[in-house]
Amino acid sequence: MDTILVTGGCGFIGSNFIRYVLKNTNNYRIVNVDKLTYAGNLKNLAGLKGDPRYCFYKGDICNYELLSFIIEKENVTSIINFAAESHVDRSILSPQEFIRTNVIGTDVLLEITRRFGLKKFIQISTDEVYGSLEQTGKFIESTPLSPNSPYSASKASADLLVRAYNHTYNLPTIITRCSNNYGPYQFPEKLIPLMIINAINEKPLPVYGDGMNIRDWIYVEDHCAAILAIYEEGKIGEVYNIGAENEMPNIEIVKLILKELGKNESLITFVKDRPGHDRRYAIDATKIKTELGWKPRYEFKEALKKTINWYIENQTWWQEIISGEYKKYYKKWYEER
């Protein structure tokens, strides 16, 4: 049985991935390391305590000594690196945090992989490293990296380190780059949960600029299935784009949410655009579909409704975030909008 070290496993995508693996396979043991910063929440994995296939350590991926201890103690065989500072707005306000976690943290994990001779290192990246598209075209794996925010620059830097370790040290690495995720347990600073929660509370829904920035959306469970397929069958040294071909302007997403919740569009409030706001992302996922046989299961409107219902049914989860110990981190994106 492989023992996978999942970093950032208490965050949105990481926690969904852990749940997905433990629910759908019997082949893996998961060791979760998370620093539990504002977006890392142990409640995202409630119910797993006592499962012999899962254990948790609180820790920083920049802590080489701690990671070395965990690798040896738990007989870790591979690493999947979800750990990252991920919100573009915050990267504009405080880029140093992003450089530390996303670049230095990735380098520490690569050194750990090299030292212990681990059999696989999967870097979970983002389509934002490619920059912005015009009205036509899609990102392919060979699209040049052209990041436009401190966040995407830090992720692109990490990707280049992963590539370098593969070529220089023959390290068994794979990079995944996914489009925008949505689903349960997503921290309320992101577009879809923020709009759902504000609409539920009859608060204004802040939309950047003209609302016509286009993103390519994928339900988080489809992303998790893709990562597992890449872990099991992906070719070492390769990059795999992951997307579900759901391009949609932000304003249309907001209107769909309001319609589903029975709220009036008068709640929409257009606000000053974000600095350097990329206009359009679109993923070409032909490679993973043809080489690994993966394809998304969820249709966008179906999964968006599923997501909205989750936030309705789990109000205690997000109310604790916006009013409790996380309030100081969430204030800018909730109270001031």
WOCORHU-V14755 format. One record per run of one state. SS is the DSSP state (@ for helix, = for strand, . for the rest). FROM is the first residue (numbers start at 1). TO is the last residue. If there is no record, write none. Layout:
((SS/FROM/TO) (SS/FROM/TO))
//
This chain:
((./1/1) (=/2/7) (./8/11) (@/12/24) (./25/27) (=/28/34) (./35/41) (@/42/45) (./46/53) (=/54/58) (./59/63) (@/64/74) (./75/77) (=/78/81) (./82/87) (@/88/93) (./94/94) (@/95/116) (./117/119) (=/120/126) (@/127/130) (./131/138) (=/139/139) (./140/149) (@/150/169) (./170/172) (=/173/178) (./179/179) (=/180/182) (./183/190) (@/191/200) (./201/204) (=/205/208) (./209/213) (=/214/219) (@/220/233) (./234/238) (=/239/242) (./243/246) (=/247/249) (@/250/261) (./262/264) (@/265/267) (=/268/271) (./272/279) (=/280/280) (./281/282) (=/283/283) (./284/285) (@/286/292) (./293/299) (@/300/313) (./314/314) (@/315/323) (./324/326) (@/327/334) (./335/337))
//
